Amino acid sequence: MTNLFLNGRKTKGFTLVEIMIVMAVVGILSGLVITVINPAQLRARSRDATRIADLKKIQTTLELRFADLRNYPSSPSWQAVSVVLASPLASYYSGALPVDPLSTNNLTFSSCGTNFRYSYRSASGSNYVLVAKMETTAVDYAACSSVSNCITTYGCNCASYCHAVQNPF
């Protein structure tokens, strides 16, 4: 800070160089903070948490239906949850069923966890598997290959990170 004389009075103020140095330091520090925080990774983790919560909601709704009817909605091939479960779960779930945050409305399913959508399969009505592809590689995600119904019944052994839930029994 320098002392200036204006009309014979002493005033205090910052020079242009001092202001530019402070702005440069603030810019460098904010750039470092943004790189450490990694907002894209935070958004991906948030979407993954939404996927897990959505699958849990759908699973709870399927179990409510099972308690009443003693079977799960049948789907011999992999289908989008919004297609195969909308009608059977209408009286158990108010509103539209959840969809993946990055859903591209792709209703075809080529292999386990390929598309960003919630997929469902229940060949016999006595068991089921719900699958969602994950964006991050957190250690607490269950790989589809570790879900028993995926391996034994549906041949779902994907290498991508996904979260799968199945009937509890």
C-alpha positions as semicolon CSV with decimal commas, in nm:
position;residue;x (nm);y (nm);z (nm)
1;M;0,000;0,000;0,000
2;T;0,138;0,337;-0,091
3;N;0,074;0,684;0,042
4;L;-0,053;0,933;-0,214
5;F;-0,076;1,310;-0,183
6;L;-0,390;1,459;-0,331
7;N;-0,459;1,832;-0,284
8;G;-0,207;1,842;-0,005
9;R;-0,373;1,559;0,187
10;K;-0,222;1,221;0,250
11;T;-0,443;0,931;0,121
12;K;-0,390;0,558;0,126
13;G;-0,463;0,321;-0,163
14;F;-0,347;0,015;-0,358
15;T;-0,144;0,042;-0,674
16;L;-0,243;-0,138;-0,991
17;V;0,054;-0,374;-0,958
18;E;-0,048;-0,478;-0,606
19;I;-0,405;-0,550;-0,718
20;M;-0,281;-0,755;-1,014
21;I;-0,050;-0,961;-0,791
22;V;-0,338;-1,038;-0,552
23;M;-0,564;-1,137;-0,846
24;A;-0,294;-1,368;-0,984
25;V;-0,247;-1,539;-0,646
26;V;-0,624;-1,584;-0,602
27;G;-0,651;-1,727;-0,955
28;I;-0,373;-1,979;-0,895
29;L;-0,521;-2,088;-0,560
30;S;-0,871;-2,128;-0,703
31;G;-0,730;-2,335;-0,992
32;L;-0,558;-2,564;-0,745
33;V;-0,872;-2,603;-0,537
34;I;-1,084;-2,692;-0,842
35;T;-0,831;-2,956;-0,951
36;V;-0,828;-3,111;-0,605
37;I;-1,206;-3,113;-0,574
38;N;-1,264;-3,257;-0,926
39;P;-1,628;-3,157;-0,982
40;A;-1,679;-3,407;-1,265
41;Q;-1,589;-3,696;-1,034
42;L;-1,819;-3,559;-0,764
43;R;-2,109;-3,543;-1,011
44;A;-2,039;-3,901;-1,124
45;R;-2,039;-4,023;-0,762
46;S;-2,364;-3,838;-0,701
47;R;-2,526;-4,008;-1,001
48;D;-2,398;-4,347;-0,878
49;A;-2,554;-4,283;-0,537
50;T;-2,881;-4,197;-0,711
51;R;-2,863;-4,525;-0,905
52;I;-2,815;-4,728;-0,587
53;A;-3,105;-4,551;-0,416
54;D;-3,330;-4,598;-0,722
55;L;-3,255;-4,972;-0,741
56;K;-3,334;-5,001;-0,370
57;K;-3,671;-4,826;-0,426
58;I;-3,755;-5,059;-0,713
59;Q;-3,643;-5,361;-0,510
60;T;-3,866;-5,256;-0,219
61;T;-4,160;-5,215;-0,456
62;L;-4,095;-5,560;-0,607
63;E;-4,090;-5,712;-0,257
64;L;-4,421;-5,543;-0,168
65;R;-4,576;-5,695;-0,480
66;F;-4,421;-6,035;-0,400
67;A;-4,572;-6,026;-0,050
68;D;-4,919;-5,990;-0,206
69;L;-4,895;-6,209;-0,517
70;R;-4,609;-6,451;-0,431
71;N;-4,428;-6,391;-0,762
72;Y;-4,222;-6,130;-0,942
73;P;-4,315;-5,983;-1,282
74;S;-4,183;-6,215;-1,552
75;S;-3,930;-6,096;-1,809
76;P;-3,741;-6,379;-1,985
77;S;-3,499;-6,133;-2,148
78;W;-3,329;-5,818;-2,020
79;Q;-3,569;-5,525;-2,036
80;A;-3,569;-5,162;-1,927
81;V;-3,736;-5,122;-1,588
82;S;-3,956;-4,845;-1,726
83;V;-4,094;-5,085;-1,990
84;V;-4,136;-5,416;-1,811
85;L;-4,231;-5,301;-1,459
86;A;-4,447;-4,994;-1,522
87;S;-4,774;-5,185;-1,541
88;P;-4,714;-5,462;-1,283
89;L;-4,593;-5,215;-1,020
90;A;-4,842;-4,937;-1,091
91;S;-5,051;-5,002;-0,779
92;Y;-4,741;-5,040;-0,558
93;Y;-4,538;-4,739;-0,673
94;S;-4,696;-4,397;-0,710
95;G;-4,563;-4,195;-1,000
96;A;-4,321;-4,297;-1,271
97;L;-4,052;-4,553;-1,196
98;P;-3,704;-4,404;-1,158
99;V;-3,479;-4,382;-1,464
100;D;-3,102;-4,364;-1,481
101;P;-2,964;-4,006;-1,451
102;L;-2,777;-4,053;-1,781
103;S;-3,048;-4,256;-1,951
104;T;-3,043;-4,230;-2,328
105;N;-3,385;-4,400;-2,350
106;N;-3,208;-4,693;-2,511
107;L;-3,448;-4,983;-2,461
108;T;-3,222;-5,251;-2,606
109;F;-2,992;-5,445;-2,380
110;S;-2,692;-5,612;-2,535
111;S;-2,502;-5,726;-2,226
112;C;-2,488;-5,670;-1,852
113;G;-2,440;-5,304;-1,764
114;T;-2,369;-5,182;-2,118
115;N;-2,612;-4,892;-2,127
116;F;-2,690;-4,629;-1,868
117;R;-3,034;-4,755;-1,772
118;Y;-3,196;-4,976;-1,514
119;S;-3,243;-5,328;-1,644
120;Y;-3,457;-5,611;-1,510
121;R;-3,480;-5,983;-1,571
122;S;-3,690;-6,254;-1,412
123;A;-3,720;-6,572;-1,613
124;S;-3,939;-6,775;-1,377
125;G;-4,110;-6,516;-1,158
126;S;-3,944;-6,670;-0,853
127;N;-3,626;-6,461;-0,869
128;Y;-3,503;-6,145;-1,038
129;V;-3,202;-5,924;-1,100
130;L;-3,194;-5,543;-1,127
131;V;-2,880;-5,393;-1,284
132;A;-2,742;-5,040;-1,325
133;K;-2,410;-4,946;-1,483
134;M;-2,190;-4,729;-1,259
135;E;-1,960;-4,445;-1,365
136;T;-1,704;-4,470;-1,086
137;T;-1,503;-4,760;-0,947
138;A;-1,583;-4,741;-0,577
139;V;-1,492;-5,053;-0,381
140;D;-1,836;-5,092;-0,223
141;Y;-2,013;-5,154;-0,557
142;A;-2,105;-5,515;-0,612
143;A;-1,988;-5,630;-0,950
144;C;-2,258;-5,806;-1,147
145;S;-2,040;-6,114;-1,150
146;S;-2,074;-6,141;-0,770
147;V;-2,456;-6,153;-0,769
148;S;-2,563;-6,518;-0,756
149;N;-2,869;-6,484;-0,981
150;C;-2,657;-6,308;-1,243
151;I;-2,409;-6,592;-1,263
152;T;-2,627;-6,899;-1,225
153;T;-2,953;-6,796;-1,389
154;Y;-2,890;-6,512;-1,631
155;G;-2,528;-6,545;-1,743
156;C;-2,446;-6,187;-1,650
157;N;-2,070;-6,170;-1,603
158;C;-1,976;-5,817;-1,701
159;A;-1,638;-5,653;-1,668
160;S;-1,779;-5,301;-1,634
161;Y;-1,859;-5,163;-1,292
162;C;-2,223;-5,206;-1,216
163;H;-2,453;-5,237;-0,922
164;A;-2,692;-5,530;-0,915
165;V;-2,957;-5,630;-0,666
166;Q;-3,162;-5,945;-0,655
167;N;-3,444;-6,101;-0,461
168;P;-3,339;-6,163;-0,101
169;F;-3,424;-6,534;-0,095
